[in-house]
């Protein structure tokens, strides 16, 4: 997890944090479980993916070597696309 992810996660409402924990369990078993709506974000060359916490919130992540996964950030769906333009 990045510092960005940790900071933004702590700012989420507790109800969203609880949902995120449940979704993370599913993600760790299968990152492409249909309920997560995992998708590669544009521009695709950045190799950044997201999965759904609920209809409004997403977690951004990146696949790394040796099956490692880095959670980059978390936030509302609309904010995620603004974040992508900054990095």
C-alpha positions, 0 to 999 in steps of 0.5 A, spaced: 500 500 500 502 506 498 502 512 503 496 515 498 492 509 499 493 509 506 491 516 507 485 516 503 482 510 506 483 513 513 478 519 510 473 514 507 466 513 511 467 507 516 461 504 512 465 504 505 471 502 509 467 496 511 465 494 504 472 495 502 475 490 507 469 485 504 471 487 497 479 486 498 477 479 501 474 477 494 480 481 490 485 477 494 481 470 492 480 472 485 482 479 482 477 478 476 471 476 480 465 479 476 462 482 482 469 487 483 468 489 476 475 490 475 478 494 469 484 496 466 484 504 466 486 509 460 491 510 458 492 503 458 500 504 458 500 506 465 498 499 467 493 501 473 487 497 474 481 499 479 476 494 482 469 496 485 468 497 492 461 499 491 457 503 485 461 510 487 467 508 490 473 504 487 480 502 489 486 503 484 492 498 484 497 495 480 500 488 478 507 487 480 512 482 479 512 475 483 504 476 484 505 482 488 499 488 488 500 495 490 494 499 492 495 506 489 489 510 491 482 509 493 476 514 492 469 516 489 469 514 481 469 521 479 475 522 483 479 516 480 479 519 473 481 526 475 487 522 479 489 518 473 490 525 469 495 527 475 499 521 475 
